[in-house]
Amino acid sequence: MDVTDVEEEDTIRRLCREVSDELEALTERAVQQIRSELPAYSAVPVAEQGNYIRKQLSAMLCAVAENETITTEDTDRNRELGRRRAMQGLPLSDVIETYHIASRELWDTMVQRSTKPTHELLQAGGKLWDLVHAATSAVAVGHSEATRSEQAIRAGVRYRFFETLHSATDMELSNARELAQTLGFDTQKSFQALSAVEEEWSEAQVENLQRTLDSVHAVAHCSRHGSRVIVMCQGEPTEVIHAIMRDHPRTSLGIGMPRVGLVGAAQSIKDAERTLQLATAPGTTVSFADEWLIATLATHQDELLPLLQAGASVAEQHSHLMDAVRAFARSGFSVSAAARDIHLHANSVTYRLDRWQHLTGWDARTLDGLMKSIVSLELFHRRTLDHHLTPNTRRVSSAR
């Protein structure tokens, strides 16, 4: 090494020592600039942030002065910072940007304290940005590790929360309270559950849905359970429903009632799962509030089959009779209104209702006969009916 090289090294060392003498002021400027440019850092205590930046700037000055790489200790500290910022909810892009801002303040100070833009100063600048790259790489590793860990932790909390609600004993609900609060739910408010067909969703899609739910205005979480993907939300569910159907237009969706408290949350899941049985056509969305009777009776299909199978059997062979019964029911029990609904003469509707009574034994013009007829068609003929309808025809909106 010749004399000139030694003099250049001494110049950089003297410059770094001079800048180190004003490290406190430099750190303060960097903190203020970061908080000005990155509002998310308001979540980080000022003293904590200042301590990290002070250590980082000091380590960089030492490395530049001695023309060395970042130390193992510094690498470990940067990785730990990445983990901590991830757990504090700060995005990686913001964390990396803090290094750029602080290093920019450091470089500007070095330039101002230098007598002139010498060759050695330019070399020191290159060294500084090499150090920034190494430091941010370590931060990214730590942030990624924590993010993956946090996702796994949150997925576990969600799973235990939904499993606990399915058990729904007093002891389990006590455990669910802590899990609900961890997920951001208010256990004193109303919960509303949605249930989707699981076979249409991969594990990656469930995680993608959760990321979407994290961005909506409602508090909402999802998890795979048995043959279902369950979503629980607090707040207006319309945005949640639209998000699901936008990304999975062929998903069948059952929507439970809004119910108060954790007991209500458990019941809303039952509502949603019962209603999902009725959403047999792809892309169908059915609400318990609209179809509560059939959804509830659907859980007793085996018991009701001997009583109600006749209607479904007749409907299979004589769909025109079924059409007349349905029209009569939705037309205010008026034969003339039913006739207009399905474009027939009133006498034709009367004949078809008589024929239905003859084949099933149920007079649809009486309350008992009409209830048996409609429930039979809904429970045992609905699947056949849904296969002939488009998703939009069967969809029942439930943004309640």
Contacts in CASP RR format, 6 or more apart in sequence:
PFRMAT RR
TARGET T0000
AUTHOR 0000-0000-0000
METHOD contacts of the structure
MODEL  1
MDVTDVEEEDTIRRLCREVSDELEALTERAVQQIRSELPAYSAVPVAEQG
NYIRKQLSAMLCAVAENETITTEDTDRNRELGRRRAMQGLPLSDVIETYH
IASRELWDTMVQRSTKPTHELLQAGGKLWDLVHAATSAVAVGHSEATRSE
QAIRAGVRYRFFETLHSATDMELSNARELAQTLGFDTQKSFQALSAVEEE
WSEAQVENLQRTLDSVHAVAHCSRHGSRVIVMCQGEPTEVIHAIMRDHPR
TSLGIGMPRVGLVGAAQSIKDAERTLQLATAPGTTVSFADEWLIATLATH
QDELLPLLQAGASVAEQHSHLMDAVRAFARSGFSVSAAARDIHLHANSVT
YRLDRWQHLTGWDARTLDGLMKSIVSLELFHRRTLDHHLTPNTRRVSSAR
8 118 0 8 1.000
8 119 0 8 1.000
8 120 0 8 1.000
9 67 0 8 1.000
9 120 0 8 1.000
11 118 0 8 1.000
11 120 0 8 1.000
12 64 0 8 1.000
12 65 0 8 1.000
12 67 0 8 1.000
12 120 0 8 1.000
12 121 0 8 1.000
12 124 0 8 1.000
13 65 0 8 1.000
13 66 0 8 1.000
15 110 0 8 1.000
15 113 0 8 1.000
15 114 0 8 1.000
15 121 0 8 1.000
15 124 0 8 1.000
16 61 0 8 1.000
16 62 0 8 1.000
16 64 0 8 1.000
16 65 0 8 1.000
16 110 0 8 1.000
17 65 0 8 1.000
18 113 0 8 1.000
19 26 0 8 1.000
19 61 0 8 1.000
19 106 0 8 1.000
19 109 0 8 1.000
19 110 0 8 1.000
19 113 0 8 1.000
20 58 0 8 1.000
20 61 0 8 1.000
22 109 0 8 1.000
23 54 0 8 1.000
23 57 0 8 1.000
23 58 0 8 1.000
23 61 0 8 1.000
24 54 0 8 1.000
26 57 0 8 1.000
26 105 0 8 1.000
26 106 0 8 1.000
26 109 0 8 1.000
27 50 0 8 1.000
27 53 0 8 1.000
27 54 0 8 1.000
27 57 0 8 1.000
29 105 0 8 1.000
30 50 0 8 1.000
30 53 0 8 1.000
30 57 0 8 1.000
30 101 0 8 1.000
30 102 0 8 1.000
30 105 0 8 1.000
30 106 0 8 1.000
31 46 0 8 1.000
31 49 0 8 1.000
31 50 0 8 1.000
31 53 0 8 1.000
33 101 0 8 1.000
33 105 0 8 1.000
34 41 0 8 1.000
34 49 0 8 1.000
34 53 0 8 1.000
34 97 0 8 1.000
34 98 0 8 1.000
34 101 0 8 1.000
34 102 0 8 1.000
35 41 0 8 1.000
35 42 0 8 1.000
35 46 0 8 1.000
37 97 0 8 1.000
37 101 0 8 1.000
38 94 0 8 1.000
38 97 0 8 1.000
38 98 0 8 1.000
38 101 0 8 1.000
40 89 0 8 1.000
40 90 0 8 1.000
40 91 0 8 1.000
40 94 0 8 1.000
41 49 0 8 1.000
41 90 0 8 1.000
41 94 0 8 1.000
41 98 0 8 1.000
43 88 0 8 1.000
43 89 0 8 1.000
43 90 0 8 1.000
44 85 0 8 1.000
44 88 0 8 1.000
44 90 0 8 1.000
52 77 0 8 1.000
52 81 0 8 1.000
53 98 0 8 1.000
53 102 0 8 1.000
55 77 0 8 1.000
56 74 0 8 1.000
56 77 0 8 1.000
56 78 0 8 1.000
56 99 0 8 1.000
56 102 0 8 1.000
56 135 0 8 1.000
57 102 0 8 1.000
57 106 0 8 1.000
59 70 0 8 1.000
59 71 0 8 1.000
59 74 0 8 1.000
60 103 0 8 1.000
60 106 0 8 1.000
60 128 0 8 1.000
60 131 0 8 1.000
60 132 0 8 1.000
60 135 0 8 1.000
61 106 0 8 1.000
62 68 0 8 1.000
63 69 0 8 1.000
63 70 0 8 1.000
63 71 0 8 1.000
63 127 0 8 1.000
63 131 0 8 1.000
64 124 0 8 1.000
64 125 0 8 1.000
64 127 0 8 1.000
64 128 0 8 1.000
64 131 0 8 1.000
67 127 0 8 1.000
69 131 0 8 1.000
69 134 0 8 1.000
70 78 0 8 1.000
70 131 0 8 1.000
70 134 0 8 1.000
70 135 0 8 1.000
70 138 0 8 1.000
74 135 0 8 1.000
75 134 0 8 1.000
75 135 0 8 1.000
75 138 0 8 1.000
76 138 0 8 1.000
78 135 0 8 1.000
78 136 0 8 1.000
78 138 0 8 1.000
78 139 0 8 1.000
79 138 0 8 1.000
79 139 0 8 1.000
79 141 0 8 1.000
79 142 0 8 1.000
79 145 0 8 1.000
80 142 0 8 1.000
81 95 0 8 1.000
81 139 0 8 1.000
82 92 0 8 1.000
82 95 0 8 1.000
82 139 0 8 1.000
82 140 0 8 1.000
82 142 0 8 1.000
82 143 0 8 1.000
82 146 0 8 1.000
83 142 0 8 1.000
83 143 0 8 1.000
83 145 0 8 1.000
83 146 0 8 1.000
84 146 0 8 1.000
85 94 0 8 1.000
85 95 0 8 1.000
85 139 0 8 1.000
85 143 0 8 1.000
86 92 0 8 1.000
86 142 0 8 1.000
86 143 0 8 1.000
86 146 0 8 1.000
86 147 0 8 1.000
86 150 0 8 1.000
87 146 0 8 1.000
87 150 0 8 1.000
92 139 0 8 1.000
92 140 0 8 1.000
92 143 0 8 1.000
92 144 0 8 1.000
92 147 0 8 1.000
95 139 0 8 1.000
95 143 0 8 1.000
96 136 0 8 1.000
96 139 0 8 1.000
96 140 0 8 1.000
99 132 0 8 1.000
99 135 0 8 1.000
99 136 0 8 1.000
99 139 0 8 1.000
100 132 0 8 1.000
103 128 0 8 1.000
103 129 0 8 1.000
103 132 0 8 1.000
106 128 0 8 1.000
107 125 0 8 1.000
107 128 0 8 1.000
110 121 0 8 1.000
110 124 0 8 1.000
110 125 0 8 1.000
110 128 0 8 1.000
111 117 0 8 1.000
111 121 0 8 1.000
114 121 0 8 1.000
151 207 0 8 1.000
154 183 0 8 1.000
154 210 0 8 1.000
155 207 0 8 1.000
155 210 0 8 1.000
155 223 0 8 1.000
157 179 0 8 1.000
157 182 0 8 1.000
157 183 0 8 1.000
158 183 0 8 1.000
158 210 0 8 1.000
158 221 0 8 1.000
158 222 0 8 1.000
158 223 0 8 1.000
159 223 0 8 1.000
159 225 0 8 1.000
160 175 0 8 1.000
160 179 0 8 1.000
161 176 0 8 1.000
161 179 0 8 1.000
161 180 0 8 1.000
161 183 0 8 1.000
161 221 0 8 1.000
161 223 0 8 1.000
161 232 0 8 1.000
162 223 0 8 1.000
162 225 0 8 1.000
162 230 0 8 1.000
162 232 0 8 1.000
162 269 0 8 1.000
163 225 0 8 1.000
164 172 0 8 1.000
164 173 0 8 1.000
164 175 0 8 1.000
164 176 0 8 1.000
164 179 0 8 1.000
165 172 0 8 1.000
165 173 0 8 1.000
165 176 0 8 1.000
165 232 0 8 1.000
165 262 0 8 1.000
165 265 0 8 1.000
165 266 0 8 1.000
165 269 0 8 1.000
166 225 0 8 1.000
166 266 0 8 1.000
166 269 0 8 1.000
168 263 0 8 1.000
168 266 0 8 1.000
173 262 0 8 1.000
173 263 0 8 1.000
173 266 0 8 1.000
176 262 0 8 1.000
176 265 0 8 1.000
177 187 0 8 1.000
177 262 0 8 1.000
180 187 0 8 1.000
180 262 0 8 1.000
180 265 0 8 1.000
181 187 0 8 1.000
183 219 0 8 1.000
183 221 0 8 1.000
184 219 0 8 1.000
185 191 0 8 1.000
185 219 0 8 1.000
185 232 0 8 1.000
185 234 0 8 1.000
186 219 0 8 1.000
186 234 0 8 1.000
187 261 0 8 1.000
187 262 0 8 1.000
188 260 0 8 1.000
188 261 0 8 1.000
189 234 0 8 1.000
189 260 0 8 1.000
189 261 0 8 1.000
190 234 0 8 1.000
190 235 0 8 1.000
190 258 0 8 1.000
190 259 0 8 1.000
190 260 0 8 1.000
190 261 0 8 1.000
190 264 0 8 1.000
191 232 0 8 1.000
191 233 0 8 1.000
191 234 0 8 1.000
191 258 0 8 1.000
191 259 0 8 1.000
191 260 0 8 1.000
191 261 0 8 1.000
191 262 0 8 1.000
191 264 0 8 1.000
191 265 0 8 1.000
191 268 0 8 1.000
192 232 0 8 1.000
192 233 0 8 1.000
192 234 0 8 1.000
192 235 0 8 1.000
192 237 0 8 1.000
192 255 0 8 1.000
192 256 0 8 1.000
192 257 0 8 1.000
192 258 0 8 1.000
192 259 0 8 1.000
192 268 0 8 1.000
193 230 0 8 1.000
193 231 0 8 1.000
193 232 0 8 1.000
193 233 0 8 1.000
193 255 0 8 1.000
193 256 0 8 1.000
193 265 0 8 1.000
193 268 0 8 1.000
193 269 0 8 1.000
193 271 0 8 1.000
193 272 0 8 1.000
194 230 0 8 1.000
194 231 0 8 1.000
194 232 0 8 1.000
194 233 0 8 1.000
194 237 0 8 1.000
194 240 0 8 1.000
194 241 0 8 1.000
194 244 0 8 1.000
194 253 0 8 1.000
194 254 0 8 1.000
194 255 0 8 1.000
194 256 0 8 1.000
194 272 0 8 1.000
195 228 0 8 1.000
195 229 0 8 1.000
195 230 0 8 1.000
195 231 0 8 1.000
195 253 0 8 1.000
195 254 0 8 1.000
195 255 0 8 1.000
195 256 0 8 1.000
195 269 0 8 1.000
195 272 0 8 1.000
195 273 0 8 1.000
195 275 0 8 1.000
195 276 0 8 1.000
196 228 0 8 1.000
196 229 0 8 1.000
196 230 0 8 1.000
196 231 0 8 1.000
196 244 0 8 1.000
196 248 0 8 1.000
196 251 0 8 1.000
196 252 0 8 1.000
196 253 0 8 1.000
196 254 0 8 1.000
196 276 0 8 1.000
197 227 0 8 1.000
197 228 0 8 1.000
197 229 0 8 1.000
197 251 0 8 1.000
197 252 0 8 1.000
197 276 0 8 1.000
198 224 0 8 1.000
198 226 0 8 1.000
198 227 0 8 1.000
198 228 0 8 1.000
198 229 0 8 1.000
199 227 0 8 1.000
200 248 0 8 1.000
200 250 0 8 1.000
200 251 0 8 1.000
201 209 0 8 1.000
201 224 0 8 1.000
201 229 0 8 1.000
201 248 0 8 1.000
201 251 0 8 1.000
203 224 0 8 1.000
205 247 0 8 1.000
205 248 0 8 1.000
206 222 0 8 1.000
206 223 0 8 1.000
206 224 0 8 1.000
206 229 0 8 1.000
208 247 0 8 1.000
209 222 0 8 1.000
209 229 0 8 1.000
209 231 0 8 1.000
209 243 0 8 1.000
209 244 0 8 1.000
209 247 0 8 1.000
210 221 0 8 1.000
210 222 0 8 1.000
212 243 0 8 1.000
212 247 0 8 1.000
213 220 0 8 1.000
213 221 0 8 1.000
213 222 0 8 1.000
213 231 0 8 1.000
213 233 0 8 1.000
213 240 0 8 1.000
213 243 0 8 1.000
216 239 0 8 1.000
216 240 0 8 1.000
216 243 0 8 1.000
217 235 0 8 1.000
217 236 0 8 1.000
217 239 0 8 1.000
218 233 0 8 1.000
218 234 0 8 1.000
218 235 0 8 1.000
218 236 0 8 1.000
218 237 0 8 1.000
218 239 0 8 1.000
218 240 0 8 1.000
219 233 0 8 1.000
219 234 0 8 1.000
219 235 0 8 1.000
220 231 0 8 1.000
220 232 0 8 1.000
220 233 0 8 1.000
220 234 0 8 1.000
220 237 0 8 1.000
220 240 0 8 1.000
221 231 0 8 1.000
221 232 0 8 1.000
221 233 0 8 1.000
222 229 0 8 1.000
222 230 0 8 1.000
222 231 0 8 1.000
222 232 0 8 1.000
223 229 0 8 1.000
223 230 0 8 1.000
224 230 0 8 1.000
228 273 0 8 1.000
228 276 0 8 1.000
230 269 0 8 1.000
230 272 0 8 1.000
231 240 0 8 1.000
231 244 0 8 1.000
232 265 0 8 1.000
232 268 0 8 1.000
232 269 0 8 1.000
233 240 0 8 1.000
236 399 0 8 1.000
237 255 0 8 1.000
237 398 0 8 1.000
237 399 0 8 1.000
237 400 0 8 1.000
238 399 0 8 1.000
241 253 0 8 1.000
241 255 0 8 1.000
241 285 0 8 1.000
241 398 0 8 1.000
241 399 0 8 1.000
244 251 0 8 1.000
244 253 0 8 1.000
245 251 0 8 1.000
245 253 0 8 1.000
245 283 0 8 1.000
245 285 0 8 1.000
249 283 0 8 1.000
249 391 0 8 1.000
250 282 0 8 1.000
250 283 0 8 1.000
250 391 0 8 1.000
251 282 0 8 1.000
251 283 0 8 1.000
252 276 0 8 1.000
252 279 0 8 1.000
252 280 0 8 1.000
252 281 0 8 1.000
252 282 0 8 1.000
252 283 0 8 1.000
252 284 0 8 1.000
252 285 0 8 1.000
253 276 0 8 1.000
253 279 0 8 1.000
253 283 0 8 1.000
253 284 0 8 1.000
253 285 0 8 1.000
253 286 0 8 1.000
254 272 0 8 1.000
254 273 0 8 1.000
254 275 0 8 1.000
254 276 0 8 1.000
254 278 0 8 1.000
254 279 0 8 1.000
254 285 0 8 1.000
254 286 0 8 1.000
254 287 0 8 1.000
254 288 0 8 1.000
254 398 0 8 1.000
255 271 0 8 1.000
255 272 0 8 1.000
255 275 0 8 1.000
255 285 0 8 1.000
255 286 0 8 1.000
255 287 0 8 1.000
255 288 0 8 1.000
255 289 0 8 1.000
255 398 0 8 1.000
255 400 0 8 1.000
256 268 0 8 1.000
256 269 0 8 1.000
256 271 0 8 1.000
256 272 0 8 1.000
256 275 0 8 1.000
256 287 0 8 1.000
256 288 0 8 1.000
256 289 0 8 1.000
256 398 0 8 1.000
257 267 0 8 1.000
257 268 0 8 1.000
257 271 0 8 1.000
257 288 0 8 1.000
257 289 0 8 1.000
257 292 0 8 1.000
258 268 0 8 1.000
258 400 0 8 1.000
259 265 0 8 1.000
259 267 0 8 1.000
259 268 0 8 1.000
259 271 0 8 1.000
271 288 0 8 1.000
271 292 0 8 1.000
271 295 0 8 1.000
272 288 0 8 1.000
274 288 0 8 1.000
274 295 0 8 1.000
274 296 0 8 1.000
274 298 0 8 1.000
274 299 0 8 1.000
275 286 0 8 1.000
275 287 0 8 1.000
275 288 0 8 1.000
275 291 0 8 1.000
275 295 0 8 1.000
276 286 0 8 1.000
277 295 0 8 1.000
277 298 0 8 1.000
278 286 0 8 1.000
278 291 0 8 1.000
278 294 0 8 1.000
278 295 0 8 1.000
278 298 0 8 1.000
278 378 0 8 1.000
278 382 0 8 1.000
279 285 0 8 1.000
279 286 0 8 1.000
279 394 0 8 1.000
280 382 0 8 1.000
280 383 0 8 1.000
280 386 0 8 1.000
280 387 0 8 1.000
281 386 0 8 1.000
281 387 0 8 1.000
281 389 0 8 1.000
281 390 0 8 1.000
281 391 0 8 1.000
281 394 0 8 1.000
282 391 0 8 1.000
283 391 0 8 1.000
283 395 0 8 1.000
284 386 0 8 1.000
284 391 0 8 1.000
284 394 0 8 1.000
284 395 0 8 1.000
284 396 0 8 1.000
285 395 0 8 1.000
285 396 0 8 1.000
285 397 0 8 1.000
285 398 0 8 1.000
286 295 0 8 1.000
286 394 0 8 1.000
286 396 0 8 1.000
286 398 0 8 1.000
287 396 0 8 1.000
287 397 0 8 1.000
287 398 0 8 1.000
287 400 0 8 1.000
288 295 0 8 1.000
289 398 0 8 1.000
289 400 0 8 1.000
290 396 0 8 1.000
290 398 0 8 1.000
291 396 0 8 1.000
293 375 0 8 1.000
294 375 0 8 1.000
294 378 0 8 1.000
294 379 0 8 1.000
297 304 0 8 1.000
297 375 0 8 1.000
297 379 0 8 1.000
298 379 0 8 1.000
301 379 0 8 1.000
301 380 0 8 1.000
304 375 0 8 1.000
304 379 0 8 1.000
305 380 0 8 1.000
307 372 0 8 1.000
308 372 0 8 1.000
308 375 0 8 1.000
308 376 0 8 1.000
308 379 0 8 1.000
308 380 0 8 1.000
309 376 0 8 1.000
309 380 0 8 1.000
310 359 0 8 1.000
310 360 0 8 1.000
310 361 0 8 1.000
310 362 0 8 1.000
310 376 0 8 1.000
311 360 0 8 1.000
311 362 0 8 1.000
311 372 0 8 1.000
311 373 0 8 1.000
311 376 0 8 1.000
311 377 0 8 1.000
311 380 0 8 1.000
311 381 0 8 1.000
312 376 0 8 1.000
312 377 0 8 1.000
312 379 0 8 1.000
312 380 0 8 1.000
312 381 0 8 1.000
314 321 0 8 1.000
314 322 0 8 1.000
314 356 0 8 1.000
314 359 0 8 1.000
314 360 0 8 1.000
315 321 0 8 1.000
315 322 0 8 1.000
315 376 0 8 1.000
315 377 0 8 1.000
315 381 0 8 1.000
315 384 0 8 1.000
316 381 0 8 1.000
316 384 0 8 1.000
318 355 0 8 1.000
318 356 0 8 1.000
318 359 0 8 1.000
320 352 0 8 1.000
321 352 0 8 1.000
321 355 0 8 1.000
321 356 0 8 1.000
321 359 0 8 1.000
322 356 0 8 1.000
322 377 0 8 1.000
322 381 0 8 1.000
323 342 0 8 1.000
324 338 0 8 1.000
324 342 0 8 1.000
324 344 0 8 1.000
324 349 0 8 1.000
324 352 0 8 1.000
324 353 0 8 1.000
324 356 0 8 1.000
325 352 0 8 1.000
325 353 0 8 1.000
325 356 0 8 1.000
325 364 0 8 1.000
325 370 0 8 1.000
325 373 0 8 1.000
325 374 0 8 1.000
325 377 0 8 1.000
326 374 0 8 1.000
326 377 0 8 1.000
327 338 0 8 1.000
327 339 0 8 1.000
327 341 0 8 1.000
327 342 0 8 1.000
327 349 0 8 1.000
328 334 0 8 1.000
328 335 0 8 1.000
328 338 0 8 1.000
328 349 0 8 1.000
328 353 0 8 1.000
328 364 0 8 1.000
328 365 0 8 1.000
328 370 0 8 1.000
329 364 0 8 1.000
329 370 0 8 1.000
329 373 0 8 1.000
329 374 0 8 1.000
330 341 0 8 1.000
331 337 0 8 1.000
331 338 0 8 1.000
331 340 0 8 1.000
331 341 0 8 1.000
333 365 0 8 1.000
333 370 0 8 1.000
335 346 0 8 1.000
335 349 0 8 1.000
335 350 0 8 1.000
335 353 0 8 1.000
336 346 0 8 1.000
338 349 0 8 1.000
339 345 0 8 1.000
339 346 0 8 1.000
339 348 0 8 1.000
339 349 0 8 1.000
342 349 0 8 1.000
353 363 0 8 1.000
353 364 0 8 1.000
353 365 0 8 1.000
356 362 0 8 1.000
356 364 0 8 1.000
356 373 0 8 1.000
357 363 0 8 1.000
357 364 0 8 1.000
360 372 0 8 1.000
360 373 0 8 1.000
360 376 0 8 1.000
362 368 0 8 1.000
362 369 0 8 1.000
362 370 0 8 1.000
362 372 0 8 1.000
362 373 0 8 1.000
363 369 0 8 1.000
364 370 0 8 1.000
364 373 0 8 1.000
377 385 0 8 1.000
386 394 0 8 1.000
END
